């Protein structure tokens, strides 16, 4: 989790929105379902990635239209880094990834 987003992700508003959204889609990964695969969803993902500029905008952070429930593998694919249940020691070796939206190189942050 990025430092600028920690307060938001701990907020009651996000906890409620995340729980409500996951329940509304039956706790299943929406990306897998599009492929005809039934997989439990684990992460409520923001389609528009959160940034320091939009973290205070509920139309981005809490809007149902900007959320989707994903399994860990699909979430990793959305963020273009590999996270297939590897140990943290392996993940820490992956120091950078490229943000698809901006094209910028991002330093990998644990969490």
ZATOR-360317 format. One record per atom (N, C-alpha, C): x, z, y. Coordinates in steps of 0.001 Angstrom, whole numbers, padded with zeros to 6 digits, always signed. Layout:
REM ZATOR-360317
XZY...
END
This chain:
REM ZATOR-360317
+000851+000000-001176+000000+000000+000000+000897+000000+001240+000534-000834+002172+001325-000927+003394+001030+000262+004298+002044+000685+005021+001958+001882+005859+000787+001808+006844+000589+000665+007500-000471+000563+008505-001862+000719+007904-002006+000513+006584-003325+000536+005947-003631+001843+005225-002683+002747+005134-002883+003980+004361-004096+004781+004826-004228+004970+006110-005355+005751+006636-006687+005090+006277-006760+003767+006410-007987+003051+006087-008350+003228+004609-007388+003021+003715-007672+003094+002286-008054+004503+001824-007692+005502+002594-008076+006880+002269-009399+007278+002924-009937+006418+003774-011155+006758+004518-012381+006804+003613-013350+007617+004009-014611+007705+003267-015364+006384+003325-015268+005684+004452-015958+004399+004594-015449+003406+003548-014125+003330+003355-013580+002418+002362-013921+002875+000949-013805+004155+000680-014117+004670-000658-015554+004315-001042-016474+004494-000099-017877+004185-000349-018085+002675-000524-017469+001878+000362-017619+000422+000284-017033-000116-001018-015873+000387-001399-015215-000073-002624-016073+000234-003847-016556+001456-003937-017389+001879-005066-018681+001071-005126-019310+000920-003992-020576+000190-003910-020384-001281-004279-019318-001885-003774-019087-003298-004066-018811-003512-005555-017946-002700-006133-017614-002838-007557-018873-002706-008415-019727-001759-008069-020976-001573-008813-021895-002790-008653-021890-003376-007459-022793-004510-007196-022434-005753-008005-021184-005851-008462-020766-007007-009269-020547-006612-010727-021077-005467-011104-021051-005047-012500-019701-004629-013031-018796-004272-012145-017471-003768-012534-016638-004798-013298-016924-006096-013086-016199-007153-013783-015391-007987-012796-014241-008466-013253-013370-009308-012435-014097-010614-012118-014273-010873-010845-015011-012069-010422-014233-013360-010680-012922-013317-010562-012101-014506-010822-012148-014874-012297-012017-013876-013170-012115-014139-014608-013489-014681-014972-014539-014112-014379-015898-014591-014669-016066-016056-014298-015429-016491-013201-015503-017902-012808-014893-018802-013886-013989-018237-014692-013339-018977-015778-014039-018743-017114-015125-017979-017104-015867-017698-018321-015280-016576-019155-014440-015758-018556-013790-014649-019250-014366-013339-018721-014668-012423-019611-015194-011120-019203-014044-010114-019231-013676-009614-018062-012570-008671-017906-013004-007579-016932-012711-006322-017231-013025-005269-016264-012279-005490-014950-012981-005294-013862-012347-005364-012544-011743-004016-012198-010624-004029-011496-009934-002787-011140-009682-002638-009642-009543-003757-008943-009120-003709-007540-010111-004478-006683-010646-003827-005651-011479-004533-004679-010509-005147-003672-010462-006466-003684-009498-007254-002910-010143-007779-001635-009371-007784-000554-009815-008396+000698-009385-009858+000691-010345-010762+000773-010041-012197+000790-009186-012558+001999-009560-012030+003161-008699-012132+004343-007807-010902+004280-006516-011109+004075-005599-009986+003915-005625-009084+005142-005495-007799+004913-005465-006854+006020-004112-006913+006718-004173-006836+008029-002972-006863+008864-003079-005742+009896-001990-005421+010575-002095-004423+011646-003092-004849+012723-003270-006164+012898-004181-006662+013931-005650-006545+013537-005982-006640+012246-007404-006617+011868-007839-005347+011134-006942-004406+010927-007260-003193+010160-008389-002374+010802-008587-002500+012077-009658-001760+012762-010957-002528+012875-011039-003698+012274-012214-004554+012392-013068-004450+011126-014207-003748+011189-015058-003595+010008-015586-004918+009460-015644-005962+010290-016082-007268+009811-015066-007864+008831-013852-007363+008861-012811-007782+007915-012642-006736+006825-012558-005478+007214-012210-004418+006261-013350-003998+005341-014585-004040+005840-015710-003503+005068-016795-004521+004732-016689-005730+005251-017729-006734+005036-017742-007206+003583-018907-007185+002978-019080-007616+001591-018574-009045+001405-018752-009893+002397-018333-011290+002300-016816-011430+002169-016074-010402+002570-014612-010460+002514-014046-009736+001289-014905-009290+000399-014445-008520-000756-014671-009284-002052-013812-009008-003028-014029-009471-004396-013340-008496-005337-013971-008273-006483-013415-007370-007492-012563-008184-008450-011324-007723-008654-010375-008450-009493-009717-007524-010505-009277-008106-011621-008413-007375-012545-007005-007391-011932-006101-006623-012505-004743-006558-011951-004043-007918-011963-004207-008678-013031-003539-009972-013119-004051-010947-012066-005359-010996-011873-005923-011895-010859-005538-011434-009452-005497-010127-009240-005085-009616-007933-003636-010000-007652-002783-009879-008654-001380-010261-008487-001270-011741-008142-002062-012568-008810-002028-014000-008535-002453-014293-007102-003430-013551-006606-003882-013749-005223-002767-013424-004237-001928-012482-004588-000843-012067-003692+000478-012745-004018+000470-013621-005001+001626-014423-005375+002860-013607-005737+002662-012526-006402+003795-011830-006997+003397-011401-008394+004353-011188-009216+004103-010912-010631+003905-009416-010834+002763-009046-011422+002462-007622-011643+001671-007498-012935+002213-007955-014032+001488-007910-015304+001873-006659-016075+001526-005519-015477+001745-004224-016088+003216-003962-016418+004100-004478-015568+005516-004210-015744+005836-002807-015227+006853-002178-015783+007259-000866-015274+007724-000977-013822+007574+000103-013074+007981+000091-011671+009457-000244-011516+010288+000119-012495+011714-000192-012407+011928-001704-012346+011094-002470-013039+011203-003926-013001+010668-004446-011676+009525-003897-011226+008938-004344-009971+009868-004124-008796+010621-003023-008799+011507-002731-007681+012606-003771-007548+012914-004505-008614+013919-005556-008552+013386-006788-007832+012076-006925-007735+011460-008049-007043+011317-007643-005587+012246-008053-004771+012337-007517-003424+011537-008272-002377+011169-009552-002638+010487-010348-001629+009429-011247-002263+008450-011626-001478+007467-012622-001880+007042-013368-000639+006338-014477-000793+005921-015294+000344+004420-015151+000542+004032-014819+001748+002626-014698+002105+002040-016103+002232+001039-016423+001380+000436-017753+001368-000242-018076+002699-000798-017067+003372-001530-017309+004616-000615-017641+005785+000539-016960+005855+001429-017142+006999+002695-017896+006680+003063-017964+005396+004317-018598+004998+005528-017724+005242+005298-016512+005705+006405-015604+005988+006907-014923+004724+008191-014636+004713+008772-013873+003605+008480-012411+003870+007912-011740+002870+007500-010345+002988+008359-009500+002044+008859-008395+002556+009605-007478+001698+008609-006767+000802+008911-006720-000500+008039-006047-001439+008039-004559-001136+006850-003968-001031+006712-002523-000805+006010-001931-002009+006575-000932-002614+005980-000293-003776+004657+000330-003385+003622+000110-004195+002342+000739-003934+001323-000253-003677
END
